[in-house]
Amino acid sequence: MPAEPVCPESELLPRVQQRINDGRLPVAMPALISAGYGIGTDVCRVCDRAISAEQAMYEINDPRNSEPLTFHFACYVIWQRECARLSSRR
């Protein structure tokens, strides 16, 4: 299950930070995570690229409205690290 990032972390982290600030991504640790392979039609909420059948895909429900959010594995990890960092500052 390939997990390498689709973009360098130096590009992904600012995207995560901006999307959290814009409200497009929640600051939350999800209670339930689904993982598997992409199918090519789901788009990652961090990098805006399709998640192909060869790539790991993580899906959570947005705790604000139960909307599913999909991520490449590496994008998900960067988002969760930023959520943890922001939560620790509260």
N, C-alpha and C positions, 0 to 999 in steps of 0.2 A: 504494500500500500504506500505509494510515494507520498512523502510529506514535505518535500522541499518547497520553499516559498516560491510564489509566482513572480514576486518582485522583491527587491532587497528590503530588509527591515527598515532601512533609513527612509524608504518611501511609504512603507505600510504603517509605521507608528504615527506619523503626522496625520495620515488618513483616519486612523482610529480615533485619535484625539479630536480631530475636527468633527467627525461624525457623532461622537459622544457630546461635544459642545452644541452641535446642531440639533441634537435629539433624535438623530437617525439610528443610533445604537444606544441601548440602555447601559447603565452602570450597575450590573447585577451579576451575581454568580448563579447560573441556571441550576434549577433543581433536577431537571431531566435533560439528558443529552442523547440524541440519536447519532450514530456514526455508521458510515458505510462508504460505498463508492458513489461518486457522482454519476449523473446520466447525461450530462452535457446541456441540460436545459435550466438547471438551477444556477443562479449567479451569486457569487460571494459578496456579502455585504461590506467587505472591507476593500477589496481590490477591483470589484465590478467585472470580474472575469468569470466565464462559465467554468463550472466544476466538471471536468471530463470524467469518463468512465474509468480512467487510469488513476484518478486522484481521490484522496481521502476527503470525505465531506462530513462536516459536523452540522447538525441542525438542532436548534433550540426553539422554544416558544418565547417570544418577547413577553416578559412579565407584565408589561404595561397594557397589552391588548391581545395576547395569545397569537399574534402573527408569527408564523415560522420565519426564523432567520437562518440562513445557510452560510457556511464559511468553508474555505479551504482549511485544512488542519493548521498550517502555519499561521494563517490569518486569525484563526480562532485563538491560538495560543497568545499572540500579540495582544488581541483584544482583552483576554482574561488577565494578562499581566497588568495592563493599564487599569482595568477595573479594580484589581487588588491594590494597586498603588493609590488610586483615588479613594478607595474605601478606607485605607489605612490613615489617610489624612483627615478623616472626619472625626 
